[in-house]
């Protein structure tokens, strides 16, 4: 294939996000293989309920989240299956087919590119994009040599009508683990996820990503750099810090250590605002410390604080009562 058939990075259609701060919620721990102390149900050997996951997506929408992500470790059940790595896309497809993504956030599935031809996966994501009314995305692996794959994915989407549903292409999301992959991330990504714990390091990486985007002929503002943040929210800071320490000791998160922010809704909002105003991040993908407690707290406590500060776009009033696990749950006294 001739390189002339590939789209340039500037040809990629960037999404229109509405808030000054891009907020995402990672729902990987709604899966069947999440640690029991992080799951919404302590049952084992059970299949994930579509209704339960849909409730969390709806609650994330009420919180003002514009992204919902399912990581590579998300599983629909705990049975060994050769195709289990597809589960993040399967749950997105089922949510879309049931009409449960209408008016909701963009749903990003993290899929490795090594098990199947990436172009076939790109077309599959385009199908989910069409069924969801233009709300799908794919988080691709990133390395110093993966730019060709990302370019091919963009090419497939540019030639696939389903990938233009809603007048926008699926989101291309990357999560580079070191500064060397910032060039690839900046050239091709709509959203770049970082795992950093230091505001100065985040600012350096964000600048490198934006510089790479500009050198590729893109508007650097079209690339949103977000930081993964474990959030633990309680009615008082001491309780939140205690629970955050406990969750850290239990080993709650896979991969590199993410930023952890613990406190009241106002205190967590202070930290997020500080990072945004320091040009260290365009937003955050929140990894709830535990379910349902911290997702409810994001909707009922954190999101109103962010809206009051003008960091989130105005939205309908946060619904303080959500149906999670098939039962109505009011915002609890968080401990």
Buried (B, 14 or more C-beta within 10 A) or exposed (E): EEEEEBBEBEBBBBBEBEBBBBBBBBBBBBBBBBBEBBBBBEEEEEEBBBEBBBBBBBBBBBBBBBBBBBBBBBBBBBEEEEEBBBBBBBBBBBBBEEEBBEEBBBBBBBBBBEEBEBBEBBBBBBBBBBBBBBBBBBBBBBBEEBBEBBBBBBBBBBEBEBBBBEEBBBBBBBBBEEEEBBBBBBBBBBBBBBBBEEBEEBBBBBBBBBBBBBEBEBEBEBBBBBBBBBBBBBBEBEBBBBBBEBBBEEEBBEEEEBBBBBBBBBBBBBBBBEBBEEBBBBBBBBBBBBBBBBBBBBBBBBBBBBBEBEBBBEBEEBBEEBBBBEEEBEBEEBE
